[in-house]
Amino acid sequence: MTLTAPSRPLTREPAATPTLMPAPRSLHVMTWGCQMNAYDSGRMADILRPLGYAPVATPDADLVILNTCHIRERAADKLFSELGRLRTLKEARPGGMLIAVAGCVAQAEGAEILARAPYVDLVMGSQAYHRLPVLLEAVTLGGVPVIDTDFPAEQKFEHLPSNQASQGPIAFLAIQEGCDKFCTFCVVPYTRGAEQSRPAASILAEASRLVALGAREIALLGQNVNAWHGEGPDGKSWPLARLLAALADINDLARLRYTTSHPRDMSADLIAAHRSNAKLMPFLHLPVQSGSDLILAAMNRRHNIDLFRRIVGELRDNRPDIALSSDFIVGFPGETDADFEATMKLVAETGFALAYSFKYSRRPGTPAADAPDQVPEPVKNARLHELQALLRLQQDDFNRAQIGQQFDVLFTGPGRHPGQFAGRSPYLQPVIVDATHLTTGQIAPVRITAANPNSLMASLTDVNTELSREHQAA
Ligand code: SF4
């Protein structure tokens, strides 16, 4: 079949509902990027299950979806190189193959993808995947590629089927999507659209389903998750702290987290929830990006360092053992040595348990990409090296400080070596114990015996007791 690019994107759903018979078909989803993308990939599989699609581990499949991420450098290059490999597979496959590109690169590059890779059948933005059945029908009936990168008027969240598949003891639940902040380096407001908050009733129902399927810990996801302000069952707008309180009432749900947050949206009630909500884990990812007010202003972050310091202080007042994680960008346009030193100072005085740090790289279409005062690459490299050395030291110190500590671990399954079981600490660290009698999803107290760079070794203190400090108010 010869595929040609459409003269215009599909902007309306076909009138007919999908009529594809649910014959058994194979689906392979490749996911790049954040937890939100991983979550979206799972939901795409849920949506396609009634059409007969079953996930397979290799790209030798009837439908291959590339769920892309635009945050990292050369995202489009990576996509086109993967598409080249798939093209060969598609041409050699007797049963044919549909190739779909989803996610943020699809949203940003749209028609460019079909122009460079006309063997792609479907390009859909991150707001369109709930329409997968009708889009696939349009592809198969129309015989031409389809693009859907619109931001539809209806909320994607309202059109998703219920989550039927177990994610295991640690589950992710998207409650918010999009962003209105428009940081000058970031593509998310353009690729994911304006902030949308999912209604509380739908979140609570999905959380209960996940718990019934075996989840003990739920991480709420959103690009700007603490900006969530969904409609409550009472018809009023709820803040995130209230949603977390309602989720904490679900029996058998032991742990709650939320990510990723913006300092501007760390409201007083949310900070206080870290004291009052015993199921909220003492770990928070709170990106600050830079320690310089000048750079924060140039980034349009809408907060300054004073506010960040105040939030950290209040979080620690409310939950003294809270561990913090953050994101940093070095070499943002205009960043001077003094600005970078301010970042190093902030890191040194705050102390982070974990952090993600990157060199600034231009994202086409964002304001900072056109800034005249780009920082030379060698300077960026040197700054990143220096910052990462300090962050690594802090992470090692944090992990070593756990030796001798006791806390509950949520066990997620056997470890890599025979006779070991692995789990997660309240602070997100992987924890490994020598034990064979534990079960997946069990929470048991341990004592930390050793710290490796990326994991902790521990011994069980009492496997019959499934309660220690994480079930008590901090
Ligand atoms: S708040 Fe986060 S998602 Fe929103 S524009 Fe800034 S960096 Fe991007």
Residues whose N, C-alpha, C, O or C-beta is under 5 A from the ligand:
A	BS01	SF4	C179 K181 F182 C183 C186 V188 P189 Q223 H262
